[in-house]
Amino acid sequence: SRIKEDVMKNGWNEDICSFTQAYGNTFMDSSLLLMETYGFIEATDARYRSTVKAVKEALLHNGLMYRYTAADDFGKPTSAFTICTFWMIAALHATGEKEEARRLFDNVLQHTNHVGLMSEDIDFGTGELLGNFPQAYSHLAIVNTAMLFSEEEKHPVIR
């Protein structure tokens, strides 16, 4: 498609070896992790692998992910955007970093409340559940991510 061609041509920043939040800038955004999921790029593509690494370095904090750190109309983000941690887990899994993906998954599950519910945001320091609660897309992300590991257990790789 023309959109995909445009993104692949203009979204890549050679100076930082990563796709970026917007054309012509160097900001990271967790939504870049979805490029493989939505068919823009293969998980084996060096550009995607490099982007996953760049996003992780820029946005992973205390085992949880910022959506982005650039200031917006609300200022600079100060908490984890829950679904983004699941996007990172899926990206790590897709790029072969399955042990790290599992470690992050086990960690984020520690941030549910006493009945297993999650919120939209999580305080990086205290683990307090913030924002909309309970958050449906956080729970859908738990299910989708658990399915990655479930499929792996059903069909283990024989070495």
LINBEL-V210252 format. One record per helix or strand. SS is the DSSP state (~ for helix, > for strand). FROM is the first residue (numbers start at 1). TO is the last residue. Records with the same first field share a line. If there is no record, write none. Layout:
SS: FROM-TO ; FROM-TO
This chain:
~: 2-10 ; 30-35 ; 46-59 ; 82-94 ; 98-109 ; 136-154
>: 12-13 ; 18-19 ; 60-61 ; 64-65 ; 72-72 ; 75-75 ; 79-81 ; 119-123 ; 129-133
